[in-house]
């Protein structure tokens, strides 16, 4: 074999090993046990930014908790006074445990009077960019 053939074979081995590794990392539906939640909180008129600040404090508290993988707070640009929260936890139990943390309980008490409505949906994480 000449040098060109050896280089080609080495390149093929590399490409197949990278492709094989990428395939093994793909998440298949039903395999991932992560727990996700999408929350929309509607603040009383004029209190959206204040509610968002409280939820940002909550994000700081949960960041170090077991199972918290993502906690994002957004202020809606299409619905005045709506705060959007995206959460990803290792399990539903991890999320439940976070609600019992004293600092979180305090923030919930502070936020409650500012909330006029709230919807949430839970989900099972399947994958996507940034995970």
C-alpha positions as CSV (number, residue, x, y, z in Angstrom):
1,X,0.0,0.0,0.0
2,X,1.2,3.4,-0.8
3,X,1.0,6.5,1.4
4,X,-2.2,7.8,-0.3
5,X,-4.0,4.5,0.3
6,X,-3.0,4.4,4.0
7,X,-4.1,8.0,4.5
8,X,-7.5,7.2,2.8
9,X,-8.0,4.2,5.1
10,X,-7.1,6.2,8.2
11,X,-9.6,8.9,7.1
12,X,-12.3,6.3,6.6
13,X,-11.7,4.8,10.1
14,X,-11.8,8.2,11.6
15,X,-15.1,9.2,9.8
16,X,-16.8,5.9,10.8
17,X,-15.7,6.2,14.4
18,X,-17.0,9.8,14.7
19,X,-20.3,8.8,13.0
20,X,-20.6,5.8,15.3
21,X,-20.0,7.9,18.4
22,X,-22.5,10.5,17.3
23,X,-25.1,7.9,16.7
24,X,-24.7,6.4,20.2
25,X,-25.2,9.8,21.8
26,X,-28.6,10.4,20.1
27,X,-31.6,10.3,22.4
28,X,-34.3,8.0,21.4
29,X,-37.9,8.8,22.3
30,X,-38.7,7.2,25.6
31,X,-35.1,6.8,26.7
32,X,-34.6,10.1,28.6
33,X,-36.1,10.3,32.0
34,X,-35.6,14.1,32.5
35,X,-38.6,16.2,33.6
36,X,-39.5,19.4,31.9
37,X,-41.9,22.2,32.6
38,X,-43.1,25.2,30.7
39,X,-44.8,27.9,32.9
40,X,-46.6,31.1,31.9
41,X,-47.3,33.4,34.8
42,X,-49.5,36.4,34.2
43,X,-48.8,39.2,36.6
44,X,-51.3,41.7,37.9
45,X,-51.3,44.8,35.6
46,X,-47.9,46.6,35.6
47,X,-46.1,43.9,37.7
48,X,-44.6,41.7,35.0
49,X,-41.1,43.0,35.5
50,X,-41.3,42.7,39.3
51,X,-42.5,39.1,39.0
52,X,-39.7,38.4,36.6
53,X,-37.1,39.7,39.1
54,X,-38.5,37.4,41.7
55,X,-38.4,34.4,39.4
56,X,-34.8,35.3,38.5
57,X,-34.0,35.1,42.2
58,X,-35.6,31.7,42.2
59,X,-33.4,30.6,39.3
60,X,-30.3,31.5,41.4
61,X,-31.5,29.4,44.3
62,X,-32.4,26.3,42.3
63,X,-29.2,26.4,40.2
64,X,-27.3,24.5,42.9
65,X,-30.1,22.0,43.7
66,X,-29.9,18.4,42.9
67,X,-31.3,17.7,39.5
68,X,-31.8,21.3,38.2
69,X,-30.4,21.3,34.7
70,X,-32.1,24.4,33.3
71,X,-34.2,27.3,34.7
72,X,-34.8,30.1,32.3
73,X,-36.9,33.2,32.9
74,X,-38.2,35.4,30.1
75,X,-40.4,38.4,30.0
76,X,-42.9,38.0,27.2
77,X,-42.7,40.4,24.3
78,X,-46.2,39.5,23.0
79,X,-48.2,39.3,26.2
80,X,-47.8,42.3,28.6
81,X,-47.0,41.3,32.1
82,X,-46.4,37.6,31.3
83,X,-43.4,35.8,32.6
84,X,-42.2,32.6,30.8
85,X,-40.3,30.0,32.6
86,X,-38.6,26.9,31.2
87,X,-37.4,24.3,33.6
88,X,-35.5,21.0,33.1
89,X,-35.0,18.7,36.1
90,X,-33.4,15.3,36.5
91,X,-36.8,14.0,37.7
92,X,-40.2,15.1,38.8
93,X,-39.1,14.3,42.3
94,X,-36.1,16.7,42.0
95,X,-38.6,19.4,41.0
96,X,-41.0,18.6,43.8
97,X,-38.1,18.8,46.3
98,X,-37.1,22.2,45.1
99,X,-40.5,23.6,46.1
100,X,-39.8,22.7,49.7
101,X,-36.5,24.7,50.0
102,X,-37.1,27.5,52.5
103,X,-35.7,30.3,50.2
104,X,-38.1,29.1,47.4
105,X,-41.0,29.1,49.8
106,X,-40.2,32.7,50.7
107,X,-40.1,33.7,47.1
108,X,-43.4,31.9,46.4
109,X,-45.0,33.9,49.2
110,X,-43.6,37.2,47.8
111,X,-44.7,36.4,44.2
112,X,-48.1,35.1,45.0
113,X,-49.8,38.5,45.3
114,X,-48.4,39.6,42.0
115,X,-49.8,36.6,40.1
116,X,-53.2,36.9,38.5
117,X,-53.0,33.7,36.5
118,X,-50.7,30.8,35.7
119,X,-50.6,27.9,33.3
120,X,-48.0,25.1,33.1
121,X,-47.3,22.0,31.1
122,X,-45.0,19.2,32.0
123,X,-43.0,17.3,29.5
124,X,-40.5,14.6,29.0
125,X,-37.3,15.8,27.5
126,X,-36.4,14.3,24.2
127,X,-33.4,16.4,23.0
128,X,-32.5,19.4,21.0
129,X,-29.9,22.1,20.7
130,X,-28.3,23.4,23.9
131,X,-29.0,20.3,26.0
